[in-house]
Amino acid sequence: MSVSHFSSDSGRMPAIWGRVPQQNKNFTGRKDLLDKLRADLMTETTAAVLPHALHGLGGVGKTQLAMEYAHRFRREYDLVWWIPADQPMLVKSSLAGLAREMKLPSAVSAGIEDAAEAVLDALRRGEPYGRWLLVFDNADDPEQINDIIPRGPGHVLITSRNHSWQGVVDTVTVDVFLREESKEFLLRRVRRGLSEEQADRLADALGDLPLALEQAGAFQVESGMSVDEYLRLLREQTTRLLGINKASDYPLSMTAAWALSVAQLRGKSPEAVELLRCCAFFGPEPIPRDVFEPLPEPFAAQSRMADLFADSIRVSGAVRELGRYALVRIDSESRTLQVHRLVQALLRDELDDPERAAFRREVHLLLAAAAAPYEADDTQSWPRYSGLLGHVAPADVASSHDPRIRSFALNIVRYLYSSGDFLSARSLVERFIERWRADSGEDDRHVLSAHRHQAIVVRELGEIQESFDLNRRVLERMRHVLGEDDGETLLLTNSHGADLRFRGDFQAALEHDKESLRRHEAVFGPSHRRTLRAMNNLALDYLLLGDYATALELQSRTFTLQKRSGSSKQNVLASWNGLARLLRLNGEYRQACDIGEDAYEYGVQELGREHPWTLRTAKDLSIAKRRAGYIEEALELARSTYDLQERIFEEVDHPDTLAAALCLANAQRAYGETGAALELLEDMTTRYPRMYGDDHPFKYGCDTNLALLLRVNGQAERARDMDARALNGFDGRLTRDHHFSLTCAINLASDLAALGDAEAASELGEDTLARLRALLGESHPLTLAAAANHVIDLRTVGDDEAADTLLADTLERYVGVLGPEHPDAVASREGRRLDFDFDPPVL
């Protein structure tokens, strides 16, 4: 048996001490529990110390025990961090908050997922701190958070009412106080005017439950009421309280003590009780204090508490009274207040159904009003939405029929997927749809709108066919119910173009998006941000069809207007990256690198490195660097981008992950890591058809890349067969006169040459070169590559004169376009064949 090496140093304090509640100066007893817990944590048979869960009845003092442990032994740790864990979707956000303190990329710069993962990795490795303590407070289901609890040299404490933690981690049962502990606590809490006999009577009446004792002690201190009077009122309150929907999970003594505190407070500050009841319908997470600021119209007109919220002094006084009676926890540093879940439940139980409905509606109004000024896809708004997110489900926002509340609910969904949390977004929007459809029918505006958001999330998760089917069905209903020019219909019309692109129906997408842009311009005007999104999509359609000149003109105009119009940061980045991509496809590699670098830097700073659009920009920048000849830089960026994509979407095949994989494989091949590239591409040729189907241009592009590597690795016959099938597929979906098709044709000619069929290679090369000159111009790098390869085939078939003429022209153009030292120019001079690979654009 080994002992973890935590030396005691009475002069030390943790380098990082975060979010730990203030130490309870009245903490009493629990010596045996604390000693056992410390001994168990310090003595382990493995290097990675197992987490320990404190479990027991609600209100029994699990959180207080964890707080006391953290404070009492804080000098034994370099890092102590407290994590509210009752809502699993918020745990990673809390972990991400630790990143900045550990000198890791913060959630703002790296994204929540990446920041949290970096923290967990650092804790597992014990770098820079090996002596750490994490407390997961109020964790419920082990399956929901067990995977994100770090194992390593530090310590983990979990508090939970759920006994399912037994068998998962080491557990410590926390029971009610021993009677002596109850009396000691009350005598310390009340201090004066309370005898040991009176403390015993109070403890007996309150069932030795720590939370009930704390509330009773607070009431004694504030009111000065005699124990006899307290116990008389307690008895008188009991019958009535038990008759109001008794909360079965909590003991009688807790209910009575709570009710008595509220009864006394009601006489002193009725509006404090009103505010407390309102707080009962939020979640148990901290409530942002500024939620209770004056309500704007139209929310104020519907609020029963608008007059109170309009007077900040009255609100502050009410909050102060609640704190005085220990009914709320006030954190002045974070500007939040928090009501214990037990108190919330008992407050709700006290009310009749109409009152519950009224307070719940009040909370809905407060949440919606707090979010109203903020755009959900604006990164500067994300802290606001993050603070509201934890209250959406507990407040039962889904139950509201109010259009403003439902719009707020959908903005929460939009915030989640805009910030990259697609799984949480999907779970939430599906709950909204289920409830709203039952309440309002399938054709309700917000049900239809929720389906639009659902389709976006589903598509982002790689479920292309489901997104297409859903959008097509809902678009038909919207046109029938709302009309073709309704704003919601137009949003879905714009989104459905992406479905067509994902299906490989590029021409259909072009025609669809032309009409979409026309309608957007008619309804919103030519420079509205919604119109600019439609214009951006149309530029992408032209790109996919190989009309780069039209696409570049549209993309440039879109980008300029978006920067002026106040479009969201992610829309600006999408357009910015689209501009860099089109410059690359037009053969302007250096300029594509310059603009791509600026776009990527903007994405990292404004959205975070892990944001989907930042990663897409990184992928395109890697391609531009590779084309420009900066192979090592391209490989490094491609590898880091792919690794991030794999980590984010480890449970699903995502289009961005597949695109990043092709980018990495192409960079590996260019750098000479052909074995690794071949292994990756073999995997991709099974995943691409799974994602897009067997007859999608991107599937054929993936096959083209694999064929190239097969030829390089000596399997020219297999490469020829694969390229021939891919070219036939491209011809069927896009025609031969398409960039993708002609790239494949260049490689097929090389396959034929490798197999000794010089005549066929020369014939195909000549046809391909002519088509590329017509499509892209004589000086485009792809045209020059086709020309350089054709020079070799001409020499092989004995036409040296034509070969010399073509080579001289090609080399002269290379000097002007890429420079004489570009790898392609060097290869052409040396008579080596050039290969071109496929990189799928963002759809």
N, C-alpha and C positions, 0 to 999 in steps of 0.2 A: 504494500500500500504506500502510495506517494502522497506528499503534502504539497499543495500549491504554495509558491514562495511569495507571500505577501508580508513584507516586513512592516512592523509598526514604527511610525515616526510621528510623534505627537505634535510636531511642528508643521507637518505638511497638510495641505488642503488639495482637493482634486484640481487638476489643471482645467478640467471641464466639469461644470456642475450645472446641469440644465433641466429646467422645468419640474424640478422636485418641489412639491408643495412645502410650504413653511412648516417647520417642526412644531408639533403640538406641545406647548409648554406644560400641558396637563396630562401628558401621556403617563399612564400608570400601569404597573405590573408587567405581565407577559415575559418575565425574566426567563422562565424555562423555555418558552417558545423561541425567544431571541437567541438564547445560548445554543439550543438545538439547531436552529437555522444556521448560525455562524459555524458551528462545528461541522455540519453536513456540507456546507459550501467549501470549507477549508480542506476537507479530507475527501479525496476522491482517488479512485484506482486508475483513472485515465487522465491524460493530459488535458482533454476537453471536459470541463466541469459541466455536469448535467444541470439543466434548469430546475428550479424548485418552484412549485406552485403552492400558494396559500389559498386554501379553499374553505368555504363554510357559508353559513347563513348570511343573507344580505343584512348589512348593518352591524355585523359582528366585530368589525374592526380590522378586516384584512388589509385595507388600504392604509390604515393608521399604523399597523405593524410594519408594513413595507416602508412607509415614510420614516418611522423610527429607526429601522435598520439602516436605511440610507444615511440618515443624519449621524447616528451613533458610530458607524464604522466608515464614515466618509474619508477619514485620513488614511485608510487602507487602500484607497483607490485613486487612480489618476483621472478617471472619467466616470461620472455618474449621470445617467440620463433617464428621465421619466417619460413613459409612452402610454397615453390613453389608448386602450385596445378594445373598447366595446364595439366599435365599428371597424371591421377589418380593412375597409377601403381607405381608412384614414391612417392606418399604422405606418404605411410606407411614407406618407407625408411627414409624419412625426420623425421617422428615422432619417428622412432626407434633411430635416432641419438640423441634424447633427453634423452634416457634411461640412458646412462652413466652419464650424468650431474645430473640426479635425483637419482643417486646411485642405479639404477635398473640394472638387467642383460642387457648387451649391445647386439647389433645386432650380433656382432662377436661371443659372447658366447651363446646367446639364440636364434638367428635367427631373421630375420626381423619381421615376423608375431608376435612372442611372445613378442619381445621387444616393438613393437608398441602397442600391446594390454595392456602390463603392464603400459606403459605411459598413455594410455587413462583411464585405471582403476584408476591409482593414481590421475589423474586430476579430474575425476568424484567425487572421494572421498575427494578431497582437501587435500591429504596427500602426501608428507610433505608440499606442498604449496597450500594454498587456494586462494591466490591472484595471479592469473596467467592470461596471455594474449597470445593467439595464433592468428597469422595472416595467413590465407590461401590466398595466392596471385595468381591471375589469375585463379581462379576456374571457370570451365565452366558449365558442366551439374550437377545440384544438385543431381540427382539420383546416380551419380557415386561416390560422396564423402560424401554425407550427413550423411551416417551411421557411418562414422569414424570421425565426428566432435563431440568432447566431450560436454556433457551437465554437468554442475557442477557449483561450486561457482565462477569460473573465467569468463573471457571474451573472446569472439571469434569475430574476424573481418575477413570478406571475401571480396576480390576484384574480380569483374567479369564484363565482358561485357554482360553476359547473363542475360536478364531480368526475366528468369524463377525462379530466386531466390525469386522474389516477391511471397508471399503466402507460402513460405517455411520457411523463417526467416524474421526478421525485416530488412527493406531495407532503404538505404539512397541514393538518386540520386545525382550523382556528375556531374555537368555541366561544360561548358567552363568557363574560368575566366570572372568575371565582367570586364568591360573596365578599371576601376580604378585599379583592381588587376593586370591586364596585364601590365599597365604602371608602377605600383609600382615594379613589378617583374623585368621588363627590366631595370629600373633605378638602381635597386639593383644589377642586374646581370652584367650590363656593367659598372656602377659606374661613369666613367668619359667620357666626350665628348658627352653625349646624353641628349638632352633637353626633356622636357615633351611633347612638340609638336611632336618631332621626335618619341618618344616612342609611342605616340598615332597612328601615321601613320604606324609604324611597327606592332602594335597590330591589327589594322584594316586589314592590308594586310595578316596577319597570322591567322585571324579569332579567335583570343583570345584562341587558343588551347595551353595548357600548354607545351606539348612536343615540338610543333613547336616553341614556344617562347624560350624554353630552348636551342634548337639548334641554333636559330637565335642569341640569346645572346652570346652563346659560340663562334659563328663565329665572331661576332663583337669584342669580347675580343681578339681573336687570330689574326685576320687579320687587325684590325684597319680601316677597310673599312668605308667610309662615308655612312650615311643612304641613301642618294640619289642614290649612286652607287649600294648599296645593293638592293634598290627597283627597279632600272632599270634592274639589272640582274635578279631579281625575275620575272619581267614582261617578259623578253626575254626568260627565261627558261620555262615559263608556257605552251605555245603552244606545244612545243616539248614534254614536259613531259606528257601532257594529251593525246598526240597521241600515246604513247607507252603503250598500254594495261592498261588504267587507272584503278587503284585499287578503286573500287566503295565504299569500306567500309571507306576510309579515305578521308578527305577534301582536296581540292586543296592547301590550304595554307600549310598544312603539307608536301605535296609532293614537293612543290616548295622550301620550306626551306631546306628539306633534300637534294634535288638535288643541291642546291647552295653550301651547305657544301661539298658535294662530288666533285663538279666541282673545288672548290678552293683547296681541298686536292689533287686532281689529278695533279694539276700543281706543287704541293710541293712534293708529295710522291706517284707516280703511283703504287708502289708496296703495299702501305698501302691500296689503293683502291682495288687492286687485292685481298688482304687478306680479306678486308671487304666483297667483293662479295662472296668470298669463305665461309665466316661465315654466309652469308645469307641462305645457303643451309644446315646448321646444324639446330637443334631444337633451340627453344628460351631458353632452360635450359643452365646453365653454361657449357662452353666448356673447357675440361681439357687443360691447356696450353701446356702440353707436347705432345698433338696430333700434334702440329706444329714443332716437332723435325725432324731432317734429316730422310728421308724415306729410308728404306732398299730396296735392290733389292728383288723381281722383281717390287715392287711398284714404285720405283723412275723412272724406264724406261718409265712408262706410265703416269707420272705426268707432267702437264704443269708448275707446280710451284715448281718442285723438287730443282731447283737452289736456289730459295728463302729459302726454308726450310733447305737447306744444310748450310745456313749461319745464325747462331743464332743471331749474332749482327744485321743483316738486319731485321730479324723477330722481334726482340725486338724494333728496331726503328720504324717499321711499327705499332706495337701495341701501342707504345707510342703516335704516331701521331693520331691514331684512338681515343685514350683516350682523347687527347687534344681537339679534335673536338666534344667530347661527343657522339661519334658514337658507342662506346662500353663501357661496365662497366667492370672495371678491379678489380679483387679481389686478391690482392697479397698474402693474408693469405691462401686461398684455391687453389691458382695458377690456376685460371680460368678467362676466359673473356666471356662476354655475350653481345649479340646484341639484342636490343629490337625487338619484333615481328613486329612492324610497320616498322622499318627501314629494316628489313629482307624482308618484303613483297614488299616494294618499290624498294629495290635493285633488287629483282627478276623481278619485272615488267619492269625495265629499259632494261633488256637484251632481245635479240631475242632468238628464240628456240634453235639454235645450241650452243649459249653461255650458256644458262641455262643447257643444257645437259652436257656441258664440266665442268662447276663448280660442278654440282651434282656428276659427276663421280669423280672429285677431292676429294670431301668429302667422297665418298665411299672408295677411296683408303686410305685416312687418317684414317678412322675408322678401316678398316681392318688391316692396318699396326700397328695401336696402340694396337690391340688385338692379333696380330700374335704370339708374344712370350709367350702368357699366355694360360694355359689349362683351359677350361671353368668349369671343375668340381673340380678344385683346389681352396680351400677356400682362399688361399693367392691371387688368381687372381680376386676374386669377387669384391673388390673395383674398380678395373680397368673396369670390365664389367658393374658395376653399373653406372660408370661415362659415359659410351658410350651408355647405353641403351636408354636414353632419346632422342637420335639423330637418332635412327634407323628408326622410322616411319616418322618424319619430313623430313629426307634426302631421303625418298623413296628408301631405300636400296633394297626393293623387286623388283624394276624395273631393276636392273642390271642383265646382262647376263654373267658377268665375273665369272668364277668358283671360284676365290679367294674371291670375294665379297659374293657370295652365301654361301661359306663355313663359312665366318664370320657370316653371318645371322643365320646359323644353330648353330653356337657356342653360339650366344646370346640365342637361344632357349634352348640349352643344359645348359647354365648358369642358366637360370630361373628354369628349373625343377631340376637341381642339388641342387640349393639352396632352393628348396621346394615350389616355386611359380608355381604350376602346371596350374592354371587357366590362368595366363598371358602367360605361355609357349604355351598353347593350342591355345589361341587367335592369337598369333603371327605366329605360324607355319601354322595355317590354312590360314592366309592371304598370306604367302609365297607360299603355295601350289596352291592357287587359281591363283595367278599372274604368277607363273612360268609354271604352266600347260598350261595356255593360251598362254604364250610366247614361250615355248620350247617343249610342248607335254608331254604326260603322261610318256614316257619312258626316259626322260632326267635324267641323273644321280642324279642331285640335287633334282629333284621332287621325285624320288624314295627314296633318303636319307631323305628328309623331311617327307615322309610318315613313315619312320622308327621311327623318333623322335616323330611324331604324335602318333604312336601306343604306345610308351613308356608312353607318357603323359596320353593317354586315359586309359591305364591299371592302372597307378598310381591313376587315379580318380575313379577306381572301375568299369569301363565299360569293363568287361572281354571279353564278346562275340565280341564286336566291335573291340577290340584290336586283338583278334584271327583272325577274318575274314580279317581285314586289313593286318596284317602281312602275312597271308597265301597267299593272292592275290599278295601282293607286292613282296614276296619272289619268287614266280613263275615268275614274270616279271623280277626280278633282275637276276635270273639264266639264263633266256633266253637272256636278253640284255647285262648284264655285265659278265656273266660266274659264275660258282659255286665257284671258288677260288678267285674272286675279293674281295678286302678288305671290301667294302661296303656290298656285299652279305654275307660275313662271319659275319659281325656285326649283320645283321638281322637274320641270321641263329641262332646265339647265343640267340638273343632276343626271337625268336619264341619258343625256348625250354620253356621259362617262360610261354608263352601262353598255351602250352600243360599241364604244371603243374597246372596252374590256372583252367584248365578244368577238372582236376582230372585224366588226362591220364598219370600217373606216369611212366608206363612201356614204353609208346611211347616216353615220354620225355627222358628217359634213352637212348633208341636206337638213338634218334635224336641227343642227346648231345655227345654220343660216337663218332658219325661221325663228329660232329662239332669240337670236340677236335682234332680228327685225322687231319682234314683239317687245323685247326689253327696251329698245330705243323708243318705241312708240309710247310705252307706258311710263318709263322712268326717265327718259331723256338719254342723250348720247354719252354723258360723262358720269352717270350714276354708278356707284360701286357695284351694284348688281349687274348693270349693263357691261361693265368692264370685266366681270367674271365671265359673262357670256362671250365677250370678245376674246378673252384669253383661251377659252375652250375652242373657239373657232380657229384660232391660230394653231392650236395643237392638232386639230383635224387636218389642216393643210400640211402641217409637218408630217403627219402619219401617211399622207398620200404623196409625199415627196415634192410638194410645191413649196420649196423653201423660201423663195423670193416673196410670195404672198404672205407666208407665215411670218417671215421676219418683219415685214412692214406692219402687219397687225400687232405682232408682239411688241415692237418698239413703241407703237402708239399706245398700247395698253399700259405698258410699264410707265411711260411718261405721265399718263393721266392718273394712274393709280397713286403715284407718289404725290400728286397734287390734291387728290380727292379725299384723302383721309381713309383709304381702304385699310383693312386690317393688315397687321404685319405679316401674317402668313400668306395673304393674297399678294402682297407686295413681293415677298420672297419667291412665291411660285412664279410670278411674272418675270422677276429678275433672273431667276434660274432658267426660265424658258428662253430668255434673250441670249444668255450664254450658250445654251444648248444649240440654238439655231445658228449662232455664229460658228460653232464647231461643225455642225452638219454642212454649213456652207464652205467649210474648209479653212476658216479663219481661226486657226488653233491658238495662236498666241493671244489674240484679243479675247477669245473664249476663256482662256486661263485667267486673264486679268479681270474680266467681269465676273467670272465664276468665283475667284478669290474674294472679291468684294461682297458678292452675294452670300458666300459661305460665312464670312466674318459677321455679316449682318444677322444671319440666322443664329449663329452661336450666341451673339450678344443679346438679341431681342427675343428669341424663342427658346434657346437652350440647345445644347449639342444633341440631345436625344429626341428633339421634336421631329416628327415625320418629314416636314419640309426641309429642315436642316440636313437630315440624313440624305434626302433625295438630292439636295444641292451638292453635298459631299461626293455622292456617287458620280454625278455628272462632271464635277470638277476633276475627279480622278480620271475619267475618260478623256477629258480635254488635255490633261497633263500627259497621258499616255500617247495620244495622237501627236502632241507637240514634241514628243521625244524625251520627256522627263520621266523615264520609266520607273526609277526607284521611288521617286515621290508619289507617282501614281499608285504603285503597289502598296506603299505604306498607308495611304489614305483609303484605298480599296479594302485593305485588310481590316482596318479599324472600323470602317463603316459596316462591313459585313458582320463583324463580331458583335457590334451593337445591335444590328437588326436581329441576329440570331438570339441574342439575350432577351430582347424586348418581345419577340414573337416566338419564343421557344416552344410554345404549345400549338402553334398553327403555322400552316404554309401561307405566308403573306406575299403579295406581289412585289413589294419593295425588297423583301428578303431574297426572292428569286433573282430580281434584277441586280441586287448587290452581289449575289453569288456569281453571275455571269461577268460582272465588272471585275471581280477578284480573279476569276479564272483567266480572263483575257490579260490582265496585268501580270499574272504568274507566267503565262506563256511568253509574253513579251520580255519578261525578265529572265527567262530560261528555266523556270520551275515547272517544266512540262509534266512531270509526274503528278505533282499536287494538282495542277490544273486539270489534268485528265481525270483524276479521281473525283474532283468536284463536279465536272461536267457530266460524267457518267451518272452521278446522282441527279443532276438537274434534268437530264433527259427523261427521267421518270416522273419528276415533280412538275415540270412544265405542262405536260398533257393533263395531269391531275387538276391543275389550276385552270388552264385555259381550254382544254379539249384537244383532240387530235388534229383539228384543222384550223388552227390559229396561227397567224403570221409569227407570233413570238415563239411558238413551239418549233416552227421551221427554222427560225433564227438560232434557237438553242442547238438544234441538230447541226446547223452549219458550223457552229463553233466547235462542237465535238468532232465533226468530220475533219476540220482543220488540224486538230491535235492528233487524230488518228493517223493522218498522212505524215505529220511531222515525226510520229513515233513508228513509222514504217508500215502502216496498215493502209496503203493507198487504195486497194481494191474496196475495202469496207468504206473508206472515206468517199470514194466515187459514188458508190451505191447510195450512201446517206445524202450526199449533196444533190444527187439526181432526184431523189424523192423530195427533198426540201425545195429544190427549184421548181419542180412540178407543182408543189403546194403553193409556193409564192405566186407562180403564174396564174393559178386558179383563183387565188384570193385577191391579188394586187395587180396582176398583169406583169409581163416581163419588164416593162419600162418603169420599174420602181427601184428606188435605192436599195431596198432589202433584196429584191430579186437579183439585181445586178451584182451586189456583193457576193451572193451565193454563186453566181455564174463565174466570177473571177476565180473563186476557189475550186469550182468544178473543173475549170480549164487546167488548173494546176494539178488536180488529181489525174486528169487524163495524161498530162505531160509526164507525171511520175510513173504512170503505167506504160509509157512508151508510145502512146497514141498521139504523135505530134500533129498529124493532120487535123484530127478532131479538136485538139487543144487550140491550134491556130485558128481554125474556123470559128470556134466558140469565142475565142479571145477577140477576133476581129469584129464579130457581131456585138459583143459586149462593149467594146471600146466605142463603136459608133453610137450605140444607145446612150452611153454615159456622156459623150460629148454633147449630144442633143439635150440630155436631161440636166446635167450639172455644169457644162461648159468644158472647154479644153484644158483649163488650168486647175480644175478641182483636184485635190489630192487623190481621190478615188479614181478619177479619170487617168491621172498620171500613173497610178499603180497598175491599172489595166494596160496602159501603154507600155510600161516597163516590162511587164510579163509577156506581152505580145512580141516585144523585141526578141526575147529569148526563143519564143516559138517560131518566129520568122527565121531565125538563124538555124534552128533545128531542121526546118523544112528546106533550107538552102537559099532563102531569099535575103542574102546579106545586104544588098543595096537598100532594100526597103527597111531592113532592120537598122542600118546605120542612120538613115534619114530620120526614122522615128525616135531613135535613141538621142540624137543630137537635140531634137526639138523637146523631148521629154526632160532631159537634163537641164536645158536652158530654162524651162518653165519651173522645174524644181528650185532652182536658184532664186527665182523671183518670188515663189510662193512660200517655200519652207526654209530656204537657205541651203547652201551646199553641204553642210555638216549634219543635216537632219538624217536620222537612220534610214529613212526611205530613199533619200537622195544618194546616200552612200551605197546602199544595196543595189540601186539601179546602175550606178557607175561600175560596180563590181560584178554585174551580171547575175545577181541572186534574185530569186522570185520573191515577190511581196504577197503577203497574206492579209486579208482584211476580215475582221471579225464583226459580230453583231452585238449591239447594246440596245436593249429595249428602252424606249422613252417612257417617261411617266405618263400614265393614261388619265 
